[in-house]
Amino acid sequence: MGPELSVCVCTRNRVDALVRCLNSLRHLGGVEYEAVVVDDASDEPAEAAARPHLDAAVAARTRFVRH
């Protein structure tokens, strides 16, 4: 069975805001979720810039798509 909640975030060159947004998902408690980040051609790929700053549990549930 899939997650109870899917969160999709579009971003471009806003790594700090993206990290804050994604890390806030850890407050969902026992809700099973997935996060999909669509990187709209950021100057530096969002995944490389953001992933090192994500909570480990959030990072494991986050998928990045470069557009």
C-alpha positions as CSV (number, residue, x, y, z in Angstrom):
1,M,0.0,0.0,0.0
2,G,1.2,3.5,-0.8
3,P,1.6,6.5,1.4
4,E,-1.3,8.3,3.0
5,L,-0.1,11.7,1.8
6,S,1.9,12.9,-1.2
7,V,3.5,16.3,-1.1
8,C,4.7,17.9,-4.3
9,V,6.9,21.0,-4.1
10,C,8.1,23.0,-7.2
11,T,11.2,25.0,-6.7
12,R,13.8,27.1,-8.5
13,N,16.9,28.5,-6.8
14,R,15.3,28.6,-3.3
15,V,17.2,25.9,-1.4
16,D,16.8,27.4,2.1
17,A,13.0,27.6,1.7
18,L,12.9,24.1,0.3
19,V,14.9,22.6,3.1
20,R,12.7,24.3,5.7
21,C,9.6,23.1,3.9
22,L,10.7,19.5,3.6
23,N,12.1,19.3,7.1
24,S,8.7,20.5,8.5
25,L,7.3,17.2,7.2
26,R,8.9,15.4,10.2
27,H,6.2,17.0,12.4
28,L,3.5,14.8,10.7
29,G,3.9,12.2,13.4
30,G,2.7,8.8,12.3
31,V,1.4,9.8,8.8
32,E,3.0,7.9,6.0
33,Y,4.0,10.3,3.3
34,E,6.2,10.8,0.3
35,A,7.6,14.1,-1.0
36,V,8.3,14.8,-4.6
37,V,10.4,17.9,-5.5
38,V,10.3,19.2,-9.0
39,D,13.4,21.3,-9.7
40,D,12.5,23.8,-12.3
41,A,16.0,24.2,-13.7
42,S,17.7,25.7,-10.7
43,D,21.2,27.1,-11.4
44,E,22.6,24.4,-9.0
45,P,20.5,21.2,-8.9
46,A,18.2,21.4,-5.9
47,E,18.9,17.8,-4.9
48,A,22.6,18.3,-4.5
49,A,22.1,21.6,-2.6
50,A,19.2,20.4,-0.3
51,R,19.7,16.7,0.4
52,P,22.7,17.2,2.8
53,H,20.6,19.5,5.0
54,L,17.5,17.3,5.2
55,D,16.5,15.2,8.2
56,A,17.4,11.6,7.5
57,A,13.8,10.4,7.8
58,V,12.6,13.1,5.4
59,A,15.4,12.5,2.9
60,A,14.5,8.8,2.7
61,R,11.0,9.7,1.7
62,T,11.9,12.5,-0.8
63,R,12.3,12.1,-4.5
64,F,13.8,14.8,-6.7
65,V,12.8,15.4,-10.4
66,R,14.9,17.8,-12.4
67,H,12.8,19.6,-15.0
